[in-house]
Amino acid sequence: MNSAVPISGFWQNAIASHLPLSADVCIRKQLDNEYRYHLLNLIPVKEGQTIVKWVGTFTDIHEQKLASDLLEKRVEERTSELRKMNDALEISNIDLQQFVSVVSHDLKEPQRKIQVFSSIVLKKSNERLDPQVSDYLNKITESSERMTNLINDLMDFSRLSVDYKFQYTSMNDVINNIIADHEILISEKKAIINTGTLPWVEVVPGQIRQVFQNIISNALKFACKDQPPVVNISAEIIATKDFNGVADKNGNYCRIIIADNGIGFNEKYLDRIFTIFQRLNSRNEYEGTGIGLAIAKKVIDKHNGLLTARSKEGEGATFIIILPIHQTIVQ
């Protein structure tokens, strides 16, 4: 057999480096001129510091090489397809965001007018209106408020498809700001919110605020009727990205636990509470759009974290959040 490529170059490199050499070469058969791939191995044999000879082998790897080349080609083709799909998805996301923005804007204005003018009619004509008509107007106003909340929540959900910059943020500052915003509601319900020492975490501040705001709001909303809401928020550094991860002050993740004493839920519905528009309670009894926890789940996913909940009916709910402290360590 003759070499399809000069082997002298391999020899020269090996001799100059005094190191073993392994390389793929293509050898042509003399009988039928077929080229086949072989693995060339060269090993120096030394006496002291002197190389006295070289031992070399040729191993036929033609089938393996062809299979490998075919696999690489398919991987390259698939990668190209995925890249095109990703580009199309990004364009689709941009179009979707623009669509949601336009629709929301177009809906908000007439919605605002319905709400405002219904309230004006009620205030100006409350004493002269038939009780049934007054009741109808109240229902229109309440429905308008729910639709406004729904539009705002849909806008929040759609914005999560946009990339934002991560930055180190104090979780205590985030919680304290939310408590300040809910000051009146907390006072009305005589709620108690206990917050431990929380870590600084690399997050998108606006998005992570939505997570805590939705969970704390739910704790206040789904409180038991016979006792004030109590919410306990604690955190610890853990070694692994695991709900049951072992505490480790040098770990790369943090586990944040938000526990309340509210009405709780049956854990068989756990998957439903993180699904958009899914509700476990009557809208007449508890307000809401059914988007809040879906937003929380999507935010935590975008932060390469985990979110779950544990609960029993009538015994409160506990939400567990796992977040990487540094996004750069996520693999």
C-alpha positions in Angstrom: 0.0 0.0 0.0 1.1 3.6 -0.8 0.3 6.6 1.4 -2.2 9.1 0.0 -0.4 11.8 2.1 3.3 12.0 2.8 4.1 10.1 6.1 7.5 11.7 6.1 6.1 14.8 7.8 4.8 12.6 10.7 8.2 11.0 11.1 10.0 14.3 11.1 7.7 15.8 13.8 7.9 12.6 15.9 11.7 12.4 15.6 12.1 16.2 16.4 9.9 16.0 19.5 11.0 12.6 20.8 7.4 12.0 21.7 4.9 9.3 20.8 2.7 10.2 17.9 -0.9 9.3 17.0 -2.6 10.4 13.8 -5.2 9.5 11.3 -3.8 8.8 7.8 -5.4 7.8 4.5 -3.8 4.8 2.8 -4.4 3.7 -0.8 -4.6 0.1 -1.8 -2.4 -0.7 -4.8 -4.9 -3.3 -6.3 -8.1 -1.2 -6.5 -6.9 2.3 -5.6 -9.4 2.4 -2.7 -8.4 4.8 0.1 -9.0 3.7 3.6 -8.5 5.5 6.9 -5.9 4.1 9.3 -4.7 5.1 12.8 -0.9 5.6 12.8 0.8 5.1 16.2 4.5 5.8 16.6 6.3 5.0 19.9 10.0 5.7 20.5 12.1 2.9 22.1 15.0 4.4 24.2 18.2 3.1 25.8 19.0 5.8 28.3 18.3 9.1 26.7 18.9 7.8 23.2 16.2 6.6 20.8 17.4 3.4 19.3 14.3 2.6 17.2 10.7 3.4 16.6 7.8 1.0 16.8 4.8 1.8 14.6 1.4 0.4 13.9 -1.3 1.0 11.3 -4.9 0.1 12.4 -7.7 0.1 9.9 -10.4 2.5 11.3 -12.2 3.1 8.0 -15.7 2.2 9.1 -15.3 4.0 12.4 -14.0 7.1 10.7 -16.9 7.1 8.2 -19.4 6.7 11.0 -17.7 9.5 12.9 -17.7 11.8 9.9 -21.4 11.0 9.3 -22.2 11.7 12.9 -20.3 15.0 12.8 -22.1 16.0 9.6 -25.5 15.2 11.2 -24.6 17.1 14.3 -23.5 20.1 12.2 -26.8 19.9 10.2 -28.9 19.6 13.3 -27.0 22.5 15.0 -27.7 24.6 11.9 -31.3 23.7 12.0 -31.6 24.5 15.7 -29.8 27.8 15.1 -32.4 28.7 12.5 -35.2 27.6 14.7 -33.8 29.7 17.6 -33.5 32.7 15.3 -37.1 32.2 14.2 -38.2 31.8 17.8 -36.5 35.1 18.7 -38.3 36.8 15.9 -41.5 35.2 17.0 -41.0 36.3 20.6 -40.3 39.9 19.5 -43.5 39.8 17.3 -45.4 38.4 20.3 -44.2 41.1 22.6 -45.1 43.8 20.1 -48.5 42.2 19.6 -49.2 42.0 23.4 -48.0 45.5 23.8 -50.2 46.9 21.1 -53.3 44.8 22.1 -52.8 45.7 25.8 -52.5 49.4 24.9 -55.6 49.2 22.7 -57.5 47.4 25.4 -56.5 49.6 28.3 -57.9 52.8 27.0 -61.5 51.6 26.4 -61.2 49.5 29.6 -60.2 52.6 31.6 -63.2 54.5 30.2 -65.6 51.7 31.1 -64.2 51.7 34.6 -64.1 55.5 35.1 -67.6 56.3 33.6 -69.2 53.4 35.4 -67.9 54.8 38.7 -69.0 58.4 37.8 -72.5 57.1 37.0 -72.6 55.3 40.3 -71.4 58.3 42.3 -73.8 60.8 40.6 -76.9 58.7 40.4 -76.5 56.3 43.3 -79.6 57.6 45.2 -81.8 57.8 42.1 -80.9 54.5 40.5 -82.9 51.4 40.8 -81.1 49.0 43.1 -80.8 46.4 40.4 -79.3 48.9 38.0 -76.9 50.0 40.7 -75.9 46.3 41.2 -75.3 45.9 37.5 -73.0 49.0 37.4 -71.1 47.6 40.4 -70.5 44.4 38.5 -69.4 46.3 35.5 -66.8 48.2 37.6 -65.6 45.1 39.3 -65.2 43.2 36.0 -63.3 46.2 34.6 -60.9 46.1 37.5 -60.3 42.4 37.0 -59.7 42.9 33.3 -57.2 45.7 34.0 -55.4 43.4 36.4 -55.4 40.6 33.8 -54.0 42.9 31.1 -51.2 44.1 33.5 -50.4 40.5 34.5 -50.2 39.4 30.8 -47.9 42.2 30.1 -45.6 41.2 33.0 -45.7 37.6 31.7 -44.8 38.5 28.1 -41.9 40.7 29.3 -40.2 37.7 30.8 -39.2 36.6 27.3 -36.8 39.6 27.1 -33.3 39.3 28.4 -32.3 41.5 31.3 -29.0 42.2 33.0 -28.2 40.2 36.2 -26.8 42.1 39.1 -26.0 41.4 42.8 -29.0 42.3 44.9 -29.8 42.2 48.6 -32.8 39.9 49.0 -33.5 41.7 52.3 -33.9 45.0 50.4 -36.3 43.4 47.9 -38.4 42.0 50.7 -38.4 45.2 52.7 -39.5 47.2 49.7 -42.4 44.8 49.1 -43.4 45.1 52.8 -43.4 48.8 52.5 -45.6 48.7 49.4 -48.1 46.4 51.2 -48.0 48.5 54.5 -51.8 49.4 54.4 -52.9 45.8 53.6 -50.6 44.4 56.2 -52.0 46.8 58.8 -55.6 46.1 57.9 -55.1 42.3 58.2 -52.9 42.7 61.3 -50.4 40.6 59.5 -46.9 39.7 60.8 -44.0 39.2 58.4 -40.8 37.9 60.0 -37.7 38.2 57.8 -34.4 36.6 58.6 -31.0 37.5 57.2 -31.1 36.9 53.4 -28.1 36.7 51.1 -27.0 38.9 48.2 -27.8 37.0 45.0 -27.0 37.7 41.3 -30.5 38.3 39.9 -32.6 40.5 37.7 -34.0 42.8 40.5 -37.3 43.7 38.9 -38.1 40.1 38.0 -37.1 38.6 41.4 -39.2 41.2 43.0 -42.2 39.9 41.2 -41.6 36.4 42.6 -41.5 37.5 46.2 -44.4 40.0 45.7 -46.7 37.3 44.2 -45.9 34.8 46.9 -46.2 37.3 49.8 -49.4 38.7 48.3 -50.9 35.2 48.1 -50.0 34.6 51.7 -51.9 37.8 52.7 -54.8 37.0 50.3 -55.3 33.3 51.2 -55.2 33.9 55.0 -57.5 32.0 57.3 -60.5 34.0 58.3 -60.1 33.4 62.0 -56.5 34.5 62.5 -54.1 37.2 61.3 -51.6 36.2 58.6 -48.1 35.2 59.7 -45.4 34.9 57.1 -41.9 33.7 57.9 -39.1 34.3 55.4 -35.7 32.6 56.0 -32.7 31.6 53.9 -29.5 29.5 54.1 -26.5 28.8 51.8 -26.5 25.3 50.5 -23.9 23.2 48.6 -26.1 21.9 45.7 -29.0 22.9 43.6 -31.4 20.7 45.5 -34.5 21.4 47.6 -33.0 19.2 50.3 -29.4 20.4 49.8 -27.1 20.3 52.8 -26.3 23.7 54.4 -22.8 24.9 53.5 -21.6 28.5 54.2 -19.3 28.1 51.2 -22.0 26.7 48.9 -22.9 28.2 45.5 -26.7 28.2 46.0 -29.2 29.6 48.5 -32.5 28.2 49.7 -35.2 30.7 50.5 -38.2 29.6 52.4 -41.5 31.5 52.6 -44.0 29.9 55.0 -47.4 31.2 55.9 -50.3 30.1 58.1 -53.0 30.4 55.5 -55.6 28.1 54.1 -53.0 26.0 52.2 -53.9 23.6 49.4 -53.8 19.9 48.5 -50.4 19.0 47.1 -52.0 16.8 44.4 -52.7 20.2 42.7 -49.0 21.3 43.0 -48.4 21.4 39.2 -51.5 23.4 38.6 -50.6 26.3 40.9 -47.6 27.2 38.7 -49.6 27.0 35.4 -50.9 30.1 33.8 -54.7 30.8 34.4 -55.0 27.8 36.8 -56.8 28.5 40.0 -57.6 26.3 43.0 -60.1 28.7 44.6 -63.3 30.4 43.5 -62.8 33.9 41.9 -65.8 35.1 43.9 -64.1 34.1 47.2 -60.5 35.1 46.3 -59.5 37.7 43.7 -56.7 37.1 41.2 -56.0 36.3 37.6 -54.2 33.0 38.1 -51.0 34.3 36.6 -48.9 35.3 39.6 -47.3 32.0 40.4 -46.9 31.2 36.7 -44.8 34.4 36.5 -42.8 33.3 39.6 -42.1 29.9 38.1 -40.9 31.4 34.8 -38.7 34.0 36.6 -37.0 31.3 38.7 -36.5 29.1 35.6 -34.8 32.1 33.8 -32.6 32.5 36.9 -31.5 28.8 36.6 -33.2 28.0 39.9 -35.9 25.8 41.3 -39.3 26.6 42.8 -41.8 24.3 44.6 -44.3 24.4 47.4 -45.4 22.2 50.2 -48.8 22.4 51.9 -51.8 20.7 53.5 -55.3 22.1 53.4 -55.9 24.3 56.4 -52.2 24.2 57.5 -50.6 27.0 55.5 -48.2 26.8 52.5 -44.4 26.8 52.3 -42.7 28.0 49.1 -39.1 26.9 48.6 -36.8 28.8 46.1 -33.4 27.6 45.1 -31.2 30.2 43.4 -27.6 30.2 42.3 -25.7 33.0 44.2 -23.6 33.6 41.1 -25.0 33.1 37.6 -21.5 32.5 36.3 -21.2 29.1 38.2 -24.4 27.7 36.6 -23.5 24.8 34.4 
